[in-house]
Amino acid sequence: MRIDKYLKITRLVKRRSVGKELCDHGKVLVNNKSIKASYEVKIDDQIAIIYGCRKTIVKVTDIKEVVKKRGCWHSL
């Protein structure tokens, strides 16, 4: 799966276009290397995202094409 799509699916960014822009500006590092938005994510990759003044580091443990949202509503 492409890194820009992975960032969207995992909800690390709100839109895929934001993930692509971060990659284009060198704000996404995989295993301490700047990558393009077309990079294919692999299990055990370490992803660092520099977003504003925050730096988020995550490790890829699983890759799923579709993730269901969990609702916070209750049926009566």
ZIURVEN-V103439 format. One record per residue. N is the residue number from 0. PHI is phi in radians with two decimals (999 if undefined). OMEGA is omega in whole degrees, -180 to 180 (none if undefined). BURIAL is b if it has 9 or more other ideal C-beta (glycine too) atoms within 8 Angstrom, else e. Layout:
n->{N | N}
phi->{PHI | PHI}
omega->{OMEGA | OMEGA}
burial->{BURIAL | BURIAL}
This chain:
n->{0 | 1 | 2 | 3 | 4 | 5 | 6 | 7 | 8 | 9 | 10 | 11 | 12 | 13 | 14 | 15 | 16 | 17 | 18 | 19 | 20 | 21 | 22 | 23 | 24 | 25 | 26 | 27 | 28 | 29 | 30 | 31 | 32 | 33 | 34 | 35 | 36 | 37 | 38 | 39 | 40 | 41 | 42 | 43 | 44 | 45 | 46 | 47 | 48 | 49 | 50 | 51 | 52 | 53 | 54 | 55 | 56 | 57 | 58 | 59 | 60 | 61 | 62 | 63 | 64 | 65 | 66 | 67 | 68 | 69 | 70 | 71 | 72 | 73 | 74 | 75}
phi->{999 | -1.15 | -1.10 | -1.14 | -1.23 | -1.05 | -1.08 | -1.23 | -1.07 | -1.44 | 1.10 | -1.36 | -2.31 | -1.38 | -2.29 | -1.10 | -1.12 | -1.17 | -1.07 | -1.14 | -1.10 | -1.06 | -1.13 | -1.09 | -1.65 | 1.32 | -1.63 | -2.06 | -2.06 | -2.07 | 0.93 | 1.13 | -2.23 | -1.20 | -2.28 | -1.61 | -1.14 | -1.52 | -1.02 | -1.52 | -1.27 | -2.17 | -1.10 | 1.37 | -1.22 | -1.87 | -1.90 | -2.01 | -2.07 | -1.80 | -2.23 | 1.25 | -1.78 | -1.83 | -2.22 | -1.96 | -2.10 | -2.29 | -2.03 | -1.37 | -1.96 | -2.73 | -2.23 | -2.16 | -1.24 | -2.31 | -2.21 | -1.38 | -1.32 | -1.69 | -1.41 | -2.00 | -1.77 | -2.12 | -1.48 | -1.67}
omega->{179 | -177 | -180 | 177 | 179 | 179 | 179 | -178 | -178 | 179 | 173 | 171 | -176 | -177 | 179 | 180 | 177 | 177 | 179 | 179 | 178 | 178 | -179 | -178 | 177 | -178 | 178 | 179 | 174 | -177 | 178 | 176 | 176 | -175 | 176 | -179 | -179 | 180 | 179 | -178 | 178 | 177 | -177 | 171 | 174 | -176 | 175 | -179 | 177 | -174 | -174 | 179 | 179 | 175 | -179 | 179 | 179 | 176 | -178 | 178 | -178 | 178 | 178 | -180 | -177 | 177 | -179 | 175 | 174 | 180 | 178 | 179 | -180 | 176 | -179 | none}
burial->{b | b | b | b | b | b | b | b | b | e | e | b | b | e | e | b | e | b | b | b | e | b | b | e | e | e | e | b | b | b | e | e | e | e | b | e | b | e | b | e | b | e | e | e | b | b | b | b | b | b | b | e | e | e | e | e | e | b | e | b | e | e | e | e | e | e | e | e | e | e | e | e | e | e | e | e}
